[in-house]
Amino acid sequence: MQPSSPRQAYLDWLRVIAIVGVLFFHSAMPYVSDWGWHIKNKETSNILQEFNAFLHRFRMPLLFFISGTVSYFMLQNRSSGGFIGLRFRRLFIPLLLGMLIIVPPQVYMERLKQGFQGNFLDFYPTIFTTGAYPKGNLSWHHLWFILYLLVYDVVCAPLFVWLISANGKAFLQKLNRLAKGRLIYLFIIPGVLVYTFFSLKYPETNDLVHDYAYLPYWLFFLLAGFICIANPVFMDSIERNRRISFAVAFLSLISINYLRWNDIEPWKIIADYEHDWRTYAYMALSAISAWMWVLTAVGYGKKYLNKSSKALNYINQAVYPFYVLHQTVIVILTFYVVRAPDGVGLKYMFTVIATFFISMGIFHLFIKPYPIMRFLFGMKPKDKQVVEPKSEENYARIEPEKLTEFAQ
């Protein structure tokens, strides 16, 4: 058993910011041309396209980095088996709920667009008989993130447990030299190499079994998050180097967009681009950009966002159910919104605002108050009152898992 570590507020704020970014990203998907999506507006926006291109570089890497830190805190006072059991309860149950209840309306709306005749009750049995999406109707859609996180945590549990043990901590302390100067950036090398040499050949699928490049790519962000929070000197180094991270992130984005906007990306000007070094230099630049934006967010977050509040406590409870719900709300809304004659900007604003209030309303009214709904959406149980330990006898009556809360 390890002593409990106080959770750091800036990580919760960063998770909230990342989920808000996901809301803006998915709300824009019906109104951009470069990505296929379930519902598409007739007119699209180049501005929203660029906005999504920017968010797409680092929104999921940031979420996985933060998830690594969450795994670290969850392992405090838990064995490997206890950690895996908790992750199954917090991740597998919402994933199953999502695949059976939350996601099917998304697929149904898409099938209606494709010509399906019938109501939702006619459609629903087909998720069990037609196979996996996109040919069939059973899918996890945006909940792939939850599945990947579950797989990562189960596979890495022995490593995580070792890293927080005495031997693991001693090993991490031997790496303290990486916190000096700019050496913290050596952490990004494995992820950059994977992205550079595999992402072009194996595009992102989010289906787990064929995601040969992105499955290990996302994993390196999660491992970096766990390792950095497990050894505070690494987080201090990220904070100290935040301006360097921001400078590199900004310059890399300018460089990438210069090539994109002038149609001089390698595959547009080089005949045999798959065997040209410039292609891999460009891919490396893309991966470096993603890492630098993540390190920028973490560095500035640690510096300026490490402040807790009652609002954060409430929002932090909402972000996970909000993530599970939001894309279904977007798809249902835009199924009707795209028919309206209004401009793309107004439709997008309506999609963002309406999705936020509907998702938060569902959370506040139908999920947060009820234990069974909290369980299904992966939330913690409602806090139980802890008896004030005025004597050793009363102290002994407190549930073991509550002792840490009392100590804090």
C-alpha positions as CSV (number, residue, x, y, z in Angstrom):
1,M,0.0,0.0,0.0
2,Q,1.2,3.5,-0.8
3,P,0.3,6.6,1.1
4,S,-2.4,8.7,-0.5
5,S,-1.3,11.6,-2.7
6,P,-3.4,14.7,-2.9
7,R,-4.9,15.2,-6.3
8,Q,-3.8,18.4,-8.1
9,A,-6.5,20.8,-9.2
10,Y,-4.7,21.9,-12.4
11,L,-5.1,18.3,-13.8
12,D,-8.8,18.5,-13.3
13,W,-9.0,21.9,-14.9
14,L,-7.0,20.5,-17.9
15,R,-9.4,17.6,-18.2
16,V,-12.3,20.0,-18.2
17,I,-10.6,22.1,-20.9
18,A,-9.9,19.0,-23.0
19,I,-13.5,17.8,-22.8
20,V,-14.7,21.3,-23.8
21,G,-12.3,21.1,-26.7
22,V,-13.9,17.8,-27.7
23,L,-17.3,19.5,-27.6
24,F,-16.2,22.2,-29.9
25,F,-14.5,19.7,-32.2
26,H,-17.4,17.3,-32.6
27,S,-19.9,20.1,-32.9
28,A,-17.9,21.3,-35.9
29,M,-17.8,17.9,-37.6
30,P,-21.1,18.3,-39.5
31,Y,-19.8,21.6,-41.0
32,V,-16.3,20.7,-42.3
33,S,-15.4,18.9,-45.5
34,D,-12.2,17.0,-44.8
35,W,-13.6,14.3,-42.4
36,G,-16.4,11.9,-43.0
37,W,-19.0,12.1,-40.3
38,H,-22.5,10.7,-39.5
39,I,-24.4,13.9,-40.4
40,K,-23.2,16.5,-42.8
41,N,-24.4,20.0,-43.6
42,K,-24.7,20.9,-47.3
43,E,-22.5,24.0,-46.8
44,T,-19.2,23.7,-45.0
45,S,-16.8,26.1,-43.4
46,N,-13.0,26.5,-44.0
47,I,-12.6,28.3,-40.8
48,L,-14.1,25.5,-38.8
49,Q,-12.0,23.1,-40.8
50,E,-8.8,24.9,-39.7
51,F,-10.1,25.1,-36.1
52,N,-10.7,21.3,-36.1
53,A,-7.3,20.6,-37.7
54,F,-5.7,22.5,-34.9
55,L,-7.7,20.7,-32.1
56,H,-7.2,17.4,-33.7
57,R,-3.4,17.6,-33.2
58,F,-3.5,17.5,-29.4
59,R,-7.0,17.0,-27.9
60,M,-6.7,13.2,-27.6
61,P,-3.0,13.3,-26.7
62,L,-3.8,15.7,-23.8
63,L,-6.7,13.5,-22.6
64,F,-4.5,10.4,-22.6
65,F,-1.7,12.3,-20.8
66,I,-4.2,13.4,-18.1
67,S,-5.6,9.9,-18.0
68,G,-2.1,8.6,-17.1
69,T,-2.1,10.9,-14.1
70,V,-5.6,9.8,-13.1
71,S,-4.4,6.2,-13.2
72,Y,-1.6,7.1,-10.8
73,F,-4.0,8.6,-8.2
74,M,-6.3,5.7,-8.5
75,L,-3.5,3.3,-7.7
76,Q,-2.9,4.9,-4.3
77,N,-4.0,2.5,-1.6
78,R,-4.9,-0.2,-4.1
79,S,-3.4,-3.4,-5.3
80,S,-3.1,-4.3,-9.0
81,G,-6.3,-6.3,-8.8
82,G,-8.1,-3.6,-7.0
83,F,-7.0,-1.1,-9.6
84,I,-8.1,-3.3,-12.5
85,G,-11.5,-3.9,-10.8
86,L,-12.0,-0.2,-10.3
87,R,-11.1,0.5,-14.0
88,F,-13.6,-2.1,-15.2
89,R,-16.3,-0.5,-13.1
90,R,-15.5,3.0,-14.2
91,L,-14.7,2.2,-17.8
92,F,-16.3,-1.0,-19.0
93,I,-19.7,-0.4,-17.5
94,P,-20.1,3.0,-19.2
95,L,-18.7,1.5,-22.4
96,L,-21.3,-1.2,-22.4
97,L,-24.0,1.3,-21.6
98,G,-22.8,3.4,-24.4
99,M,-22.8,0.7,-27.0
100,L,-26.2,-0.6,-26.0
101,I,-28.0,2.7,-25.2
102,I,-26.1,5.9,-26.0
103,V,-24.5,5.2,-29.4
104,P,-27.4,3.4,-31.2
105,P,-29.3,6.7,-31.8
106,Q,-26.2,8.0,-33.6
107,V,-26.1,5.0,-36.0
108,Y,-29.9,5.2,-36.4
109,M,-29.7,8.9,-37.5
110,E,-27.0,8.0,-40.0
111,R,-28.9,5.1,-41.4
112,L,-32.0,7.4,-41.8
113,K,-29.8,9.7,-43.9
114,Q,-28.7,6.7,-46.0
115,G,-32.3,5.7,-46.6
116,F,-33.4,3.4,-43.8
117,Q,-37.2,3.2,-43.4
118,G,-38.6,2.7,-40.0
119,N,-38.6,4.0,-36.5
120,F,-35.9,3.5,-33.8
121,L,-37.7,0.4,-32.4
122,D,-37.5,-1.2,-35.9
123,F,-33.8,-0.3,-36.1
124,Y,-32.6,-1.3,-32.6
125,P,-32.6,-5.1,-33.0
126,T,-30.2,-4.7,-35.9
127,I,-27.3,-3.8,-33.7
128,F,-27.3,-7.4,-32.6
129,T,-27.8,-9.0,-36.0
130,T,-25.8,-6.9,-38.5
131,G,-22.3,-7.0,-37.0
132,A,-19.8,-4.3,-36.4
133,Y,-20.0,-0.7,-37.7
134,P,-19.6,0.6,-40.4
135,K,-21.0,-2.4,-42.3
136,G,-23.2,-3.3,-39.3
137,N,-24.9,-1.2,-36.6
138,L,-23.0,-2.2,-33.5
139,S,-20.4,0.4,-32.6
140,W,-18.7,2.3,-29.8
141,H,-18.2,5.4,-31.9
142,H,-16.7,8.2,-29.8
143,L,-16.4,5.9,-26.8
144,W,-13.3,4.3,-28.4
145,F,-11.3,6.5,-26.0
146,I,-12.8,4.6,-23.0
147,L,-12.0,1.2,-24.6
148,Y,-8.4,2.2,-25.3
149,L,-8.0,3.6,-21.8
150,L,-9.4,0.3,-20.3
151,V,-7.0,-1.8,-22.4
152,Y,-4.0,0.4,-21.5
153,D,-4.7,0.3,-17.8
154,V,-5.3,-3.4,-17.7
155,V,-2.1,-4.2,-19.7
156,C,0.0,-1.6,-17.8
157,A,-1.3,-2.3,-14.3
158,P,1.8,-4.4,-13.3
159,L,4.1,-1.7,-14.6
160,F,2.1,1.0,-12.8
161,V,2.2,-0.9,-9.5
162,W,5.9,-1.4,-9.8
163,L,6.5,2.3,-10.6
164,I,4.8,3.3,-7.3
165,S,6.6,0.7,-5.3
166,A,9.9,1.4,-3.5
167,N,11.9,-0.2,-6.3
168,G,10.0,1.8,-8.9
169,K,10.4,5.0,-7.1
170,A,14.1,4.4,-6.8
171,F,14.3,3.8,-10.5
172,L,12.4,7.0,-11.3
173,Q,14.7,8.9,-9.0
174,K,17.7,7.7,-11.1
175,L,16.0,9.4,-14.0
176,N,16.0,12.8,-12.2
177,R,18.7,14.1,-14.5
178,L,16.1,14.1,-17.2
179,A,14.4,17.0,-15.3
180,K,17.4,19.2,-15.7
181,G,17.6,21.8,-18.5
182,R,15.7,20.7,-21.6
183,L,16.2,16.9,-21.2
184,I,12.5,16.5,-20.3
185,Y,11.9,16.5,-24.1
186,L,13.6,13.2,-24.4
187,F,10.3,11.7,-23.2
188,I,8.6,12.5,-26.5
189,I,11.1,10.5,-28.7
190,P,9.3,7.1,-28.6
191,G,5.9,8.6,-29.5
192,V,7.4,10.7,-32.2
193,L,9.2,7.7,-33.8
194,V,6.0,5.6,-33.8
195,Y,4.0,8.4,-35.4
196,T,6.7,9.2,-37.9
197,F,7.2,5.7,-39.3
198,F,3.8,4.1,-38.9
199,S,1.0,6.6,-39.0
200,L,1.2,7.1,-42.8
201,K,1.0,3.4,-43.5
202,Y,-1.6,2.7,-40.8
203,P,-4.2,5.5,-40.6
204,E,-6.2,6.0,-37.4
205,T,-9.1,3.5,-37.2
206,N,-10.2,3.6,-33.5
207,D,-11.3,0.0,-33.9
208,L,-8.5,-1.3,-31.5
209,V,-7.6,-4.4,-33.5
210,H,-6.3,-2.6,-36.7
211,D,-5.1,0.6,-35.1
212,Y,-1.4,-0.4,-35.5
213,A,0.1,3.1,-35.4
214,Y,-2.3,5.0,-33.1
215,L,-2.7,2.3,-30.4
216,P,0.9,2.6,-29.4
217,Y,1.0,6.3,-30.1
218,W,-1.7,7.2,-27.6
219,L,-0.1,4.8,-25.1
220,F,3.1,6.9,-24.9
221,F,1.0,9.9,-23.8
222,L,-0.6,7.9,-21.0
223,L,2.8,6.5,-19.9
224,A,4.3,10.0,-19.9
225,G,1.4,11.3,-17.8
226,F,1.8,8.5,-15.2
227,I,5.6,8.8,-15.0
228,C,5.6,12.6,-14.8
229,I,3.0,12.7,-12.0
230,A,4.8,9.8,-10.2
231,N,8.0,11.8,-10.0
232,P,7.2,15.5,-9.3
233,V,10.5,16.8,-10.6
234,F,9.3,15.9,-14.1
235,M,6.2,18.0,-13.7
236,D,8.3,20.8,-12.3
237,S,10.5,20.6,-15.4
238,I,7.4,20.7,-17.7
239,E,6.3,23.8,-15.9
240,R,9.7,25.4,-16.0
241,N,10.1,24.8,-19.7
242,R,6.5,25.9,-20.6
243,R,7.7,28.8,-22.7
244,I,10.0,26.7,-24.8
245,S,7.2,24.2,-25.3
246,F,4.8,27.0,-26.4
247,A,7.4,28.5,-28.8
248,V,8.1,25.1,-30.5
249,A,4.3,24.3,-30.6
250,F,3.5,27.7,-32.2
251,L,6.4,27.5,-34.7
252,S,5.6,24.0,-35.7
253,L,1.9,24.9,-36.2
254,I,2.9,27.8,-38.4
255,S,5.3,25.6,-40.4
256,I,2.7,22.8,-40.9
257,N,0.0,25.3,-42.0
258,Y,2.4,27.0,-44.4
259,L,2.9,23.7,-46.1
260,R,-0.8,22.8,-46.0
261,W,-2.1,26.1,-47.2
262,N,0.3,26.3,-50.1
263,D,-0.3,22.7,-51.2
264,I,3.3,21.7,-50.8
265,E,2.8,18.8,-48.4
266,P,5.1,15.9,-49.4
267,W,2.3,13.7,-50.9
268,K,1.2,16.6,-53.1
269,I,4.6,17.4,-54.7
270,I,6.6,14.2,-54.4
271,A,5.8,11.3,-56.7
272,D,7.3,8.6,-54.6
273,Y,6.5,10.3,-51.3
274,E,6.3,7.1,-49.2
275,H,10.1,6.6,-49.7
276,D,11.2,10.2,-49.4
277,W,12.9,11.6,-46.3
278,R,10.9,14.8,-46.5
279,T,7.7,12.9,-45.9
280,Y,9.0,11.5,-42.6
281,A,10.4,14.8,-41.6
282,Y,6.9,16.3,-42.0
283,M,5.3,13.4,-40.0
284,A,7.9,13.9,-37.3
285,L,7.1,17.6,-37.2
286,S,3.4,16.8,-36.8
287,A,4.1,14.5,-33.8
288,I,6.4,17.0,-32.2
289,S,3.7,19.6,-32.6
290,A,1.2,17.4,-30.8
291,W,3.6,16.7,-27.9
292,M,4.6,20.4,-27.6
293,W,1.0,21.5,-27.4
294,V,0.3,18.9,-24.7
295,L,3.4,20.0,-22.7
296,T,2.4,23.6,-23.2
297,A,-1.0,23.0,-21.7
298,V,0.4,21.0,-18.8
299,G,3.1,23.5,-18.1
300,Y,0.9,26.6,-18.1
301,G,-1.9,24.6,-16.3
302,K,0.4,23.7,-13.5
303,K,1.6,27.3,-13.2
304,Y,-1.8,29.0,-13.3
305,L,-4.6,26.6,-12.8
306,N,-3.7,24.8,-9.6
307,K,-6.7,26.2,-7.7
308,S,-9.6,24.2,-6.5
309,S,-13.1,25.4,-6.0
310,K,-16.7,24.2,-5.5
311,A,-17.4,24.9,-9.2
312,L,-14.5,22.6,-10.1
313,N,-15.8,19.8,-7.9
314,Y,-19.1,19.9,-9.6
315,I,-17.7,20.2,-13.1
316,N,-15.2,17.5,-12.5
317,Q,-18.1,15.1,-11.7
318,A,-19.9,16.1,-14.9
319,V,-17.1,15.8,-17.4
320,Y,-17.2,12.0,-17.8
321,P,-20.9,11.6,-18.2
322,F,-20.8,14.7,-20.4
323,Y,-18.3,13.0,-22.7
324,V,-20.4,9.8,-22.9
325,L,-23.5,11.8,-23.8
326,H,-22.4,14.7,-25.9
327,Q,-21.8,13.2,-29.4
328,T,-25.3,11.5,-29.4
329,V,-26.8,14.8,-28.5
330,I,-24.9,16.5,-31.4
331,V,-25.9,13.8,-33.9
332,I,-29.6,14.0,-33.0
333,L,-29.5,17.8,-33.0
334,T,-27.7,18.2,-36.3
335,F,-29.9,15.6,-38.0
336,Y,-32.6,18.4,-37.9
337,V,-30.3,21.5,-37.8
338,V,-28.7,20.7,-41.2
339,R,-32.2,21.1,-42.8
340,A,-32.5,24.7,-41.7
341,P,-31.6,27.5,-44.2
342,D,-29.4,29.4,-41.7
343,G,-25.7,29.9,-42.2
344,V,-23.0,27.6,-41.0
345,G,-21.8,29.9,-38.2
346,L,-25.3,30.2,-36.6
347,K,-25.8,26.4,-36.9
348,Y,-22.5,25.7,-35.3
349,M,-23.1,28.1,-32.4
350,F,-26.5,26.6,-31.8
351,T,-25.0,23.1,-31.9
352,V,-22.4,23.9,-29.3
353,I,-24.7,25.8,-26.9
354,A,-27.7,23.3,-27.2
355,T,-25.4,20.3,-26.8
356,F,-23.8,21.8,-23.7
357,F,-27.1,22.6,-22.0
358,I,-28.9,19.4,-22.9
359,S,-25.9,17.2,-21.8
360,M,-25.5,19.1,-18.6
361,G,-29.2,19.0,-18.0
362,I,-29.3,15.2,-18.4
363,F,-26.3,14.9,-16.0
364,H,-27.8,17.2,-13.3
365,L,-31.3,15.9,-13.4
366,F,-31.1,12.3,-14.3
367,I,-27.5,11.0,-13.5
368,K,-26.0,12.9,-10.6
369,P,-28.8,12.4,-8.0
370,Y,-29.2,8.6,-8.5
371,P,-26.8,5.9,-7.4
372,I,-27.6,3.5,-10.2
373,M,-27.1,6.2,-12.8
374,R,-23.8,7.2,-11.2
375,F,-22.7,3.6,-11.4
376,L,-23.7,3.2,-15.0
377,F,-21.9,6.4,-16.0
378,G,-18.7,5.5,-14.2
379,M,-19.1,8.1,-11.4
380,K,-17.9,7.7,-7.9
381,P,-20.7,6.8,-5.3
382,K,-22.1,9.6,-3.4
383,D,-19.8,10.6,-0.5
384,K,-20.8,9.0,2.8
385,Q,-20.6,11.0,5.9
386,V,-17.5,10.2,7.9
387,V,-17.9,9.8,11.7
388,E,-15.7,12.2,13.6
389,P,-13.2,9.9,15.4
390,K,-13.3,11.3,18.9
391,S,-11.9,8.1,20.3
392,E,-9.9,5.1,19.3
393,E,-13.1,3.1,19.3
394,N,-14.9,5.4,16.9
395,Y,-11.7,5.7,14.8
396,A,-11.7,1.9,14.4
397,R,-15.3,1.9,13.1
398,I,-14.5,4.1,10.2
399,E,-14.4,2.1,6.9
400,P,-10.7,1.6,5.8
401,E,-11.2,3.4,2.5
402,K,-12.5,6.4,4.4
403,L,-9.3,6.7,6.5
404,T,-7.5,8.3,3.7
405,E,-10.2,10.9,3.3
406,F,-10.1,11.7,7.0
407,A,-6.3,12.0,6.9
408,Q,-6.6,14.5,4.0
